Amino acid sequence: MSAVTAPPTEIPQTPTDIPMDNQMGPNIAGGNVGPSDNQAFHSASLYVGDLAPEVNEGLLFEIFNAVGPVSSIRVCRDAITRRSLGYAYVNFHQVSDAERALDTMNYTMIKAKPC
């Protein structure tokens, strides 16, 4: 896992679309994405890369929900074959939960691969 960013309006489909300050360092930012009536809320998306092909949303939910409440997970897949592209987004309700996950779980082994 390598970055916590504000939730995108459209999830990137290719690794070149993923915002990162540099190749190895985290890019941490909270986003105000609330409704127009100034009732903003904070959430964060965690990019998880280098995933084994058999990693699915259920497994990632079990792992990351232990850190804090997860709002959603998306394993990015090929549009035709539906095979994993090797990365996912884990969305947290709170920026602090995403930061804690990054601090405590960066390069954690998932299916024998450090992610």
KANOR-V449480 format. One record per run of one state. SS is the DSSP state (H for helix, E for strand, C for the rest). FROM is the first residue (numbers start at 0). TO is the last residue. If there is no record, write none. Layout:
BEGIN
ss->SS from->FROM to->TO
ss->SS from->FROM to->TO
END
This chain:
BEGIN
ss->C from->0 to->1
ss->E from->2 to->4
ss->C from->5 to->13
ss->H from->14 to->16
ss->C from->17 to->26
ss->E from->27 to->27
ss->C from->28 to->29
ss->E from->30 to->31
ss->C from->32 to->40
ss->E from->41 to->47
ss->C from->48 to->55
ss->H from->56 to->63
ss->C from->64 to->68
ss->E from->69 to->76
ss->C from->77 to->82
ss->E from->83 to->91
ss->C from->92 to->93
ss->H from->94 to->104
ss->C from->105 to->107
ss->E from->108 to->109
ss->C from->110 to->111
ss->E from->112 to->113
ss->C from->114 to->114
END
